[in-house]
Amino acid sequence: MKVKHASALELTKTLVKEDSTWIQLHSKIENRTIDIGDDRDVFIPIQALDTIEEQTDDMNQTSYTPLLIAASKGIVEIVDNMIEVYPQGIEHTSSNEQNILHVAISHRKKEIFQRMKKMKTIMTYRLASRIDKKGYTILHHVADTKNYDGGHQPGPAFQLQEELKWFKRVQNIIPSHYVMHRDIEEHMTADELFKKTHSDLLEKAQKWIKETSQSCSAVAVLIATVVFAAAYTVPGGNDNTGHPVFLHSPFFLFFTIMDVLSLASSLTSVVMFLSILSSPFEYENFRISLPRKLTLGFTLLFFSVTTTMLSFAATILLIIHFKKTTWTTTVIYTAAFLPVSVFALMQFPLYKAFSSTLRGLNKKILKTVLPQKFTPRYLLTTIERKACMPFPRKKQ
C-alpha cells in the first residue's frame, strides 16, 4: 500500500504539470472564437461551437474539474500539488460558480476546509464571500444535504451534533451580514434552510436519545439496587459483635471502595439520564448540552459496571480464601473482566463519538483550573506573563 501511495503521488505530480482544466474558457460567439487561455484564438464554425458549448454544459453539470473533484473527494495530496504548481487555479469556479471552498464544504471535507482556512486572510475572505448561481453562500452549502452521506458518527444525535458544529465552524469565516442572505430558489437564509433539510435527522435524534437514556437509566437503577443490597450483606457475614468477619482483610477494603464507587456512579448516571429526558430537544441543545450529558451519563454507567464486577471479584476472593499459586486467580479475574470487556467492545463506536465531547469538556475544566494557560498573553499582567515564560536555557 505504501508503494502504491508513493507511485500515485509521483503520477499526480506529473499529471498536475500537464493539467490546464483550471483555465477559464470564455467563448466569443460573435467572433466565432474561443479563448484557450494562452493568448491564442482558435477559429471554430458556429455549428461546432454550439455543440462544444452543449457538451461543456452537460459535463459541468455532472462533474467538476480535477481540482474540484479532488476537493470533493478530500484528496489532500492532489489539491496541494495543483495549488503549488498553479496558485491562481485556487480561484477556479465551476459552471455553477462554485469554488473549491463551496465544494469542500458541501461534501464535508474538513481537511480541505482547514487548508483553505489557513491561507492568507484576503484569499480566504474572497473564497468565503463568493455566492454561486443558486444564490448559495458557503453556509447554504452546509445546510444543503445533497452531498451529505450521513457522516461517520454512530447515532443520529451525534450526527446532528456533527452537522451543527460544521455549520458553526463555517459561519465563523463568512462575512457577518451573509447570515441574513437568502438564496434565489427558496428565498431562505442558511439557518432556515438548515432547519428544513435536517428536520428528519432532528426527529431521529430526539427518538434515539430518548430511548437510549431510558434504557441506560434502567440499567443504572438495576446496578444501584444490586450494589446497595451488597453493602448490607458483606461477604463472610458478621461476628458476635456485629463487625464484618473480614474487616481487616485488604480484599474487604477493596470490596467496600468498589461498592461505594459503583453506587455513587450509577446513581449519578441516573440523574444525568433523567436530566436528558427533561431537557428541550431543540437544535441548539444537540450541539453541546445533550451530547455532553449523554457522554457523562454513559461514562458513569460504564464505570459503575466496572466497579460492580471488581467488587464481585473481591467478594469471591474473600470467600474461597485462595492462595496466590492456585489457578482460581486467573479464572476469577477472567470472569470479572469478561462482561466489562464485552460491554466496551460492543459500545466502542459510541465511545469514539464521545471523544470530541470529552476533549471539549476536558478543555473547559482545564480552562477553569488553569486560566493562565488559556488566556492570551496580552491580557495577562506582568507578573502572570513572567510566570508563564519558560526557564531560560543555559548557554553552552
Secondary structure, DSSP 8 states (H G I E B T S, - for coil): -HHHHHHHHHHHHHHHHH--TTS--EEEGGGTEEE-SSS-EEE--HHHHHHHHHHHHHHHHH---HHHHHHHHT-HHHHHHHHHH-GGGGG---TT---HHHHHHHTT-HHHHHHHHTS-HHHHHHHHT---TT---HHHHHH--TT----S-SSHHHHHHHHHHHHHHHHTTS-GGGGG---SSS---HHHHHHHHTHHHHHHHHHHHHHHHHHHHHHHHHHHHHHHHHHHS-TT-B-TTS-BTTTT-HHHHHHHHHHHHHHHHHHHHHHHHHHHHTS---HHHHHTHHHHHHHHHHHHHHHHHHHHHHHHHHHHHHHHT--TTSTHHHHHHHHHHHHHHHHHHHTHHHHHHHHHHHHHHHHHHHHHH-HHHHS-GGGS-HHHHHHHS-------
